[in-house]
Amino acid sequence: MYKLIEDNEKEKYQKIFVNIMKYKAVELGSRNIGDPSGNRSVDVYWSSKYEYWYATIDPHPTQYKNIFGLEMPTERDATMIGMINFSKKGWKAQGLIIENKDTNKIAVAHKGGLQCNIGGKSENRIRENISYNECSYIDNKNNEKKATLICEFPEPLDDESQYTNFQSKVKDFITKVNEIKKRAKNKKPDGNHEKQAKKKTSINNSIDGNKPNTLLIKKNKISESNKLKQQSISNDEIKQKNESSYEIAKRVREIILSINENCKLQKKKGIFDEAALFRLWGNIEKTCGSKNDFKGFAENLYKLLRETTREINPNKKNKNDPHYLFRIPINFIKNDPTKHFWNIINTLRHYFVHDEIGDIANVYKEFLGSSSGPEASDDYSKLQIKILNLFEESMKILLEIIKNV
């Protein structure tokens, strides 16, 4: 059996909660989130180990707000899945901080109530309940209530060896929340919601009483239904391309994180800047469909591979000494096939960002079959995917080099 902690203890445990959730997470900077009170920007932290993002809204007048998502944030936005909020006074919010009456261990729990959008529409909102890992607690009116036990705080509180277990259990809770919301999204609205939808459809499908909408009469050889069909096919093709580039990039990301982990095992600084990796991710989530899209992709790929992996040479004494020292091994840079990839990234960046022609014609010929370059929007997506394939192969080679050092 658990009991609620006192109001004057909440701030202490909120601070510990924040520290744990940010532990070994990468700060991505400000992102827009869909908070129930409206869009707002918050500083987001991404855990590559457990694949969640975390943010807190501080200060807030009445609550300690802890916000979570499971999808990699883009450069602008982060998709929120749920929150674990604690009321500063009383216990109106769904989040709870409770103490085990037998062991005196402090834990995080949730009352279980979720607001879910039926059919994916905010106007069709119902309350669903989380019901797993239940525990009992005594509320502030001395009544016994049920809650979902999320995790217990470490003992002692500053024992970082227990932080990852805490993070893992919070991630499990957010995953459960996501599953419940997905089920709700696939439900059909009840009778009242269906009537409202039919009423709206009736209004939209009729102009001037019962007369047909003459604006929908076809004006050319292609009917509206064929246009919609073509649009649907186009959207499906785009989705397939997005999934293709996304899947390749996901594998690359795991290899890069493994490279950094192997560096740490050898007591060395990780080669890659993980914040730069996540900036690149924003360009990968959306398949390149234009020159401007590819420009962002090429620039962030260059920054990840060649700009954030170097440091100014402190021992440079004359003009023949290198200005930069790279953390990437010299045999990766100087030997094929990785040397080829290294040079391609340099060519792409200088052409798309600085308008320097360089060797771009040969790059186009190699990947697109013509030195004249992209001729249609999907040529940029083809080029992106082929560069990502080469990126993956190069990172596999780099991982083996690091392992064998």
C-alpha positions in Angstrom: 0.0 0.0 0.0 1.2 3.5 -0.9 0.4 7.0 0.4 0.7 10.4 -1.2 3.8 12.5 -0.4 3.4 15.9 1.1 3.1 19.0 -1.2 6.4 20.4 0.2 8.3 17.3 -1.1 7.1 17.4 -4.7 9.6 19.9 -6.0 12.5 17.8 -4.8 11.3 14.7 -6.6 10.4 16.6 -9.7 14.0 17.9 -10.0 15.2 14.3 -9.6 12.7 13.1 -12.2 14.0 15.8 -14.7 17.6 14.9 -14.0 17.0 11.2 -14.6 15.0 11.7 -17.8 17.8 13.9 -19.2 20.5 11.5 -18.2 22.7 10.7 -21.3 20.1 12.3 -23.5 21.1 14.7 -26.3 19.7 18.2 -26.1 18.1 19.0 -29.5 17.1 22.5 -28.7 13.7 24.2 -29.1 10.8 22.3 -30.8 7.1 23.0 -31.3 4.8 20.6 -29.6 1.0 20.1 -29.7 0.3 20.8 -26.0 -3.5 20.6 -25.1 -3.4 24.3 -24.2 -2.0 25.2 -27.7 1.2 25.0 -29.7 4.3 26.0 -27.7 8.0 25.6 -27.9 10.0 23.6 -25.4 13.6 22.4 -25.1 13.7 18.7 -26.2 16.1 15.9 -25.1 16.4 12.7 -27.1 17.4 9.4 -25.6 19.0 7.3 -28.4 19.2 4.3 -26.1 15.4 4.1 -25.4 14.2 6.2 -28.3 12.0 8.7 -26.5 12.1 12.5 -26.3 11.5 14.4 -23.1 10.7 18.0 -22.2 9.4 19.9 -19.2 7.5 23.2 -19.0 9.0 25.2 -16.3 7.8 27.4 -14.8 4.1 26.4 -14.8 1.7 28.0 -12.3 -0.1 24.9 -11.0 1.8 21.7 -12.2 5.1 20.1 -12.7 4.8 19.2 -16.4 6.7 16.3 -18.0 6.1 15.7 -21.7 7.1 12.7 -23.8 7.1 11.5 -27.4 8.4 8.4 -29.2 9.2 9.7 -32.7 12.4 11.4 -33.5 11.7 15.1 -33.5 12.2 17.0 -36.8 14.1 20.2 -37.0 11.0 22.2 -36.1 8.4 19.9 -34.4 8.1 17.1 -31.8 5.1 14.9 -31.7 3.8 14.5 -28.2 2.4 11.1 -27.0 1.7 11.8 -23.3 2.5 13.6 -20.1 3.2 12.7 -16.5 2.2 15.8 -14.6 2.2 16.4 -10.8 0.0 19.0 -9.2 2.0 21.5 -7.1 -0.8 21.6 -4.5 -3.2 18.7 -4.1 -3.5 15.9 -6.6 -5.7 17.1 -9.4 -3.2 16.1 -12.1 -3.0 12.5 -13.3 0.6 12.0 -12.1 1.3 10.8 -8.6 4.4 10.7 -6.3 3.7 8.0 -3.7 5.5 6.4 -0.8 5.4 2.7 0.0 4.1 2.5 3.6 6.1 -0.6 4.3 9.5 0.1 2.6 9.4 3.9 2.5 10.4 3.8 -1.2 9.2 6.7 -3.3 7.6 5.9 -6.7 6.0 7.6 -9.7 2.4 6.5 -10.6 -0.4 7.6 -12.8 -4.2 7.7 -12.0 -4.8 6.1 -15.4 -7.0 8.6 -17.1 -6.2 9.5 -20.7 -8.0 11.9 -23.2 -8.2 10.1 -26.5 -9.4 11.3 -29.9 -11.9 8.8 -31.4 -11.3 8.4 -35.2 -8.3 10.8 -34.8 -10.5 13.8 -34.4 -10.2 16.2 -31.4 -13.9 16.9 -31.4 -14.6 13.2 -30.8 -12.8 12.9 -27.5 -13.4 10.3 -24.8 -11.6 9.2 -21.7 -9.7 5.9 -21.7 -8.0 4.2 -18.8 -4.5 2.6 -18.5 -4.8 -0.6 -16.5 -1.5 -2.4 -16.0 0.9 -2.8 -13.1 -1.8 -1.7 -10.7 -1.0 -0.5 -7.2 -3.2 0.8 -4.3 -2.8 4.1 -2.5 -4.6 6.2 0.1 -5.7 9.5 -1.3 -5.9 12.8 0.5 -9.4 12.0 1.7 -8.3 8.7 3.2 -9.9 6.6 0.5 -8.2 3.6 -1.1 -7.7 4.2 -4.9 -6.0 2.3 -7.8 -3.2 3.6 -9.9 -0.7 2.4 -12.5 2.8 2.1 -10.8 5.4 3.4 -13.3 8.7 3.1 -11.4 10.4 3.6 -8.1 13.0 6.3 -7.6 16.6 5.1 -7.1 18.0 4.6 -3.7 20.1 6.6 -3.0 18.6 9.2 -5.3 21.9 10.2 -6.9 22.8 6.6 -7.9 23.2 7.0 -11.6 23.6 3.2 -12.1 19.9 3.0 -11.5 18.8 5.8 -13.9 18.6 3.7 -17.0 16.2 1.3 -15.4 14.0 4.2 -14.3 14.1 5.5 -17.9 13.2 2.1 -19.3 10.1 1.8 -17.2 9.0 5.4 -18.0 9.5 4.4 -21.7 7.3 1.3 -21.2 4.5 3.5 -19.7 4.6 6.0 -22.6 4.6 3.0 -25.1 1.4 1.7 -23.4 -0.2 5.2 -23.6 0.7 5.3 -27.3 -0.9 1.9 -27.9 -4.2 3.0 -26.2 -4.3 6.2 -28.2 -3.7 4.3 -31.4 -6.6 1.9 -30.6 -8.9 4.9 -29.9 -7.9 6.6 -33.2 -9.1 3.5 -35.1 -12.4 3.4 -33.3 -15.5 4.7 -35.0 -17.3 7.6 -33.4 -20.6 6.9 -31.6 -24.0 7.7 -32.9 -23.9 11.4 -32.0 -20.6 11.9 -33.7 -21.8 10.0 -36.8 -24.9 12.2 -37.0 -22.8 15.4 -36.9 -20.5 14.0 -39.5 -23.4 13.1 -41.8 -24.9 16.6 -41.3 -21.6 18.2 -42.4 -21.3 15.8 -45.4 -24.9 16.6 -46.4 -24.2 20.4 -46.3 -21.0 20.0 -48.3 -22.5 17.8 -51.0 -25.4 20.1 -51.7 -25.7 23.6 -53.0 -28.9 25.5 -53.4 -31.2 23.0 -51.6 -31.4 19.6 -53.4 -29.9 20.8 -56.6 -26.6 19.0 -57.6 -23.4 20.9 -57.2 -22.6 22.1 -60.7 -19.1 23.1 -59.7 -18.2 19.4 -59.7 -19.0 18.9 -63.3 -15.9 17.7 -65.1 -14.3 20.4 -67.3 -11.7 18.3 -69.0 -11.0 14.7 -70.2 -9.7 13.6 -66.8 -12.6 13.2 -64.3 -12.3 14.2 -60.6 -12.3 10.5 -59.6 -9.3 9.9 -61.9 -7.5 12.9 -60.4 -8.1 11.6 -56.9 -6.9 8.2 -58.0 -3.7 9.7 -59.5 -3.2 11.7 -56.3 -3.6 8.6 -54.2 -1.0 6.7 -56.3 1.4 9.7 -56.0 1.0 9.8 -52.2 1.6 6.1 -52.0 4.8 6.4 -54.0 6.0 9.3 -51.8 5.3 7.2 -48.7 7.3 4.3 -50.1 10.2 6.6 -50.8 10.0 8.1 -47.3 10.0 4.6 -45.7 13.0 3.6 -47.9 15.2 6.6 -46.9 14.0 6.4 -43.3 14.9 2.7 -43.0 18.4 3.2 -44.4 18.9 6.2 -42.2 17.8 4.2 -39.1 20.4 1.5 -39.8 23.1 4.2 -40.3 22.2 5.9 -37.0 22.6 2.6 -35.1 26.0 2.0 -36.7 27.1 5.6 -35.8 26.0 5.1 -32.2 27.9 1.8 -32.1 31.0 3.6 -33.4 30.8 6.1 -30.6 30.2 3.4 -28.0 33.3 1.5 -29.2 35.3 4.8 -28.9 34.1 5.2 -25.4 35.1 1.6 -24.5 38.6 2.5 -25.8 38.6 5.6 -23.5 38.4 7.9 -26.5 36.1 10.7 -27.4 33.2 9.6 -29.7 33.9 10.4 -33.3 30.4 11.8 -34.1 28.5 14.6 -32.6 25.1 13.1 -31.8 23.3 16.5 -31.9 24.6 16.8 -35.5 23.2 13.3 -36.2 19.7 14.4 -35.1 19.9 17.6 -37.1 20.5 15.4 -40.2 17.6 13.2 -39.2 15.2 16.1 -39.8 16.4 16.1 -43.5 16.0 12.3 -43.8 12.4 12.0 -42.4 11.2 14.0 -45.4 12.4 12.5 -48.7 14.1 15.1 -50.8 11.7 16.4 -53.5 13.5 19.5 -54.6 16.9 21.2 -54.9 16.3 23.1 -51.7 15.5 19.8 -49.8 18.7 18.2 -51.0 20.7 21.3 -50.1 19.6 20.8 -46.4 20.4 17.1 -46.6 23.9 17.7 -48.2 24.8 20.4 -45.7 23.9 18.5 -42.6 25.5 15.3 -43.9 28.7 17.3 -44.4 28.5 18.8 -40.9 28.0 15.4 -39.4 30.8 13.7 -41.3 33.4 16.4 -41.9 32.7 19.5 -39.8 31.9 18.2 -36.3 34.5 15.4 -36.4 37.5 17.8 -36.6 39.4 20.0 -34.3 41.9 22.8 -34.9 45.4 21.5 -34.9 47.1 22.9 -31.8 50.5 21.9 -33.1 50.3 23.7 -36.5 53.6 25.6 -36.9 53.9 26.1 -40.7 51.7 26.2 -43.7 52.3 22.6 -44.6 50.9 21.4 -41.3 47.2 20.5 -41.5 44.8 23.1 -40.1 42.4 20.5 -38.8 42.8 17.1 -37.1 40.0 14.6 -37.7 38.8 12.0 -35.2 38.0 9.8 -38.1 41.0 7.5 -38.8 43.3 8.6 -41.6 42.9 5.3 -43.5 39.1 5.9 -43.8 39.8 9.3 -45.4 42.7 8.3 -47.6 41.8 4.8 -48.8 39.0 3.7 -51.2 36.1 2.9 -51.1 35.6 5.2 -48.1 37.8 7.9 -49.6 35.4 8.1 -52.6 32.4 8.6 -50.3 34.4 11.2 -48.3 35.0 13.2 -51.4 31.5 12.9 -52.7 30.1 14.5 -49.5 32.6 17.4 -50.0 31.5 17.8 -53.6 27.8 17.8 -52.8 28.1 20.3 -50.0 30.2 22.8 -52.0 27.9 22.6 -55.0 24.5 22.9 -53.2 25.6 25.2 -50.5 28.3 27.4 -52.1 27.5 27.0 -55.9 31.0 25.6 -56.5 30.9 23.3 -59.6 33.8 21.0 -58.6 33.2 17.4 -59.6 29.4 17.5 -59.5 29.0 16.3 -63.1 30.8 13.0 -62.3 28.7 12.6 -59.1 25.5 13.0 -61.1 26.7 10.6 -63.8 27.6 8.0 -61.2 24.3 8.1 -59.3 21.8 9.3 -61.9 23.3 8.1 -65.2 23.6 11.6 -66.6 26.0 14.4 -65.9 23.3 17.0 -66.5 21.9 16.3 -63.0 18.3 16.0 -61.7 15.6 16.6 -64.3 12.5 15.8 -62.1 11.7 16.1 -58.4 12.0 12.3 -57.8 15.6 12.5 -59.1 16.5 14.2 -55.9 15.0 11.4 -53.8 16.8 8.8 -55.9 20.1 10.7 -55.4 19.4 10.9 -51.6 18.7 7.2 -51.3 21.8 6.2 -53.3 24.0 8.5 -51.1 22.4 7.0 -48.0 23.3 3.5 -49.2 26.9 4.6 -49.8 26.8 6.2 -46.3 25.7 3.0 -44.7 28.4 0.9 -46.4 31.1 3.5 -45.4 29.9 3.5 -41.8 30.1 -0.3 -41.6 33.7 -0.1 -42.8 34.4 2.7 -40.2 32.9 0.5 -37.4 35.3 -2.4 -38.3 38.3 0.0 -38.4 37.4 1.3 -34.9 36.9 -2.2 -33.5 40.3 -3.3 -34.8 42.3 -0.3 -33.6 
